[in-house]
Amino acid sequence: MCGIVGAVLSEGAVLEGLLDGLRALEYRGYDSAGVAVGIEGGVSIRRQAGRLESLEQALADGALDGARIGIGHTRWATHGPPTEINAHPHTDAGGRVALVHNGIIENYLELREELCEEGVEFVSDTDTEVLAQLVGRYLGRGGDLAAAVRATLARVRGYYAIAALAIDGDGDTLVCARQGPPLCLGIVAGGAHLASDPLALVRHTREVVFLEDGDVAVLRPGSCEVTDGSGGAVERPAVLLEIDAEQAGRGSYPHFMLKEIHEQPDVLARTAFDRIDEVGGEVRFVEEGWEVERLRAIERVQLLACGTARYACQVAAFQLEGLAGVPAEVDYASEFRYRSPCLSPDTLALAISQSGETADTLAALRLARELGARAGAICNVPESTLVREADCFLMTCAGPEIGVASTKAFVSQIVTSYLLAVAVGRARGTLDPERVRGLLADLRLLRPRLAQLLSRETQERIAAIAERHHDVKGFLFLGRGIHYPVALEGALKLKEISYMHAEGYPAGEMKHGPIALIEPGMTTVVIANKGPLAEKVRSNLEQVRARGGQVICVGSDPGSLALADETIEVPQATPWLAPVLSVAPLQLLAYEIALRRGCDIDKPRNLAKSVTVE
Ligand code: M6R
């Protein structure tokens, strides 16, 4: 939540670069935005409620164009509504310090009270303003900004990534610090940049330094000094990013979500194909901690995640139980962290997360480890907190996912958990090499089928269906077995980006209540594939039709397709991977409906890409 950027240059101007960086980070929050620059011996601030465009308009007068040092912020409100007053940067009472923040200051009320007693007047509702006021207090006249930031952070409980600039004393210095949310630096000749996400740095450099918790960094043009909380120097080597500016853009697609849906066949290949040995009948992970003895020792898997990643966990549970014969349980990370689960050392607690920064997921995995389980992760961001904290991890290779609605990450998670289930099954002897060879061949076949499914023809068909259904009363998504989580995901996609009411249900559960919703004007999406449950799904579909409900059938079962009002035929696949195919049309359906409803597809209201608060 919230994106922060900063830059200091020896020559030239920072403003355009700050705005570019904020554009790349807007997925992190987009209810207000602001910048602060050091110019003409003072700190100048511009902030606006609403999208970045409003800020760009407010800056169009050119008054801040010459600044060589500045910070910027794009907000997802936590404390106080998304108004201009609550937008970042915040300043101290003297207006000498400007500060941007991502995270939560837990003891801000007591600090605020203390400052109020000293006569400080607060103008915003935010926890961040406390930080700005404290830095101002510790800075004194001509003081050392880094020392003032360290003194401030010593008073603070919570988690944060911050960046500050001050006018007297360190006129050409930016100070930033991290405790929790990510922060990275890019140092170039004559300049230094900071950002919440390397995506905002790739246009300056691909060599990036990731700060660790407790680090405070001082940035000057061409240099950066990283210290710990007491000012002692620490070494943080630069990492060469694999992403480039092109991957971070949306190319010729109108939305990131559509681009990311169409990237899925390649994502599948990147995630899977280097890890499979079809001849030997083996899965090979380059990541450490998945050696055969380790895999054999797994007696139970506790899957933990939020949102879409949690639905991937539900698919993973089917794969682990069905292929490896290992009991697998799924919980919402936000629920798990507040119950008293029973775990043992032979339990693999496996967190799945695209960002690796989801607060509930991190807390749940920490708890699982405290309770004795081994902490594993499936994650898309190598530098994330989740990957750094896990005992063992598997990377998904989805590349940057910018659209707030997760799509390609889901597919890469399902493919990774499939590989894990096959590897565990092989290690435990549940699967023999012959069977593994077959399962890996199934995986190989999936890519062309997914590519075929994502053809222009399918998209046009789905667009036509969306045209007829974009203003219905509501949607019910039904699926059975491994397709039940796909039904949940279809409903989540639709509500996230089109704001229509949609519910996902196990198809067999419909008659126990949700059937009361069925009437003309209510659309039911049924996932119906060939297989042992096909007949049962067909009869659920008939029950909907008998009550006047409209049915969109997505799947490979000809009997169900013949009964439906609208059909999206999906190629057949092995049941353990079939969700990869059945989810793609649901993603496109949500997209096409949202488009027709005029919604902001990549930045749906009230959401943010990674939820780093509770
Ligand atoms: O980064 P994570 O995978 O941990 O995020 C989990 C959820 O917040 C995320 O999947 C969310 O539900 C998406 N907006 C779904 O499209």
Boltz pocket constraint, residues with backbone or C-beta under 6 A from the ligand:
constraints:
  - pocket:
      binder: B
      contacts: [[A, 306], [A, 307], [A, 308], [A, 309], [A, 310], [A, 352], [A, 353], [A, 354], [A, 355], [A, 356], [A, 357], [A, 358], [A, 361], [A, 404], [A, 405], [A, 406], [A, 407], [A, 496], [A, 607], [A, 608], [A, 609], [A, 610], [A, 611]]
      max_distance: 6.0
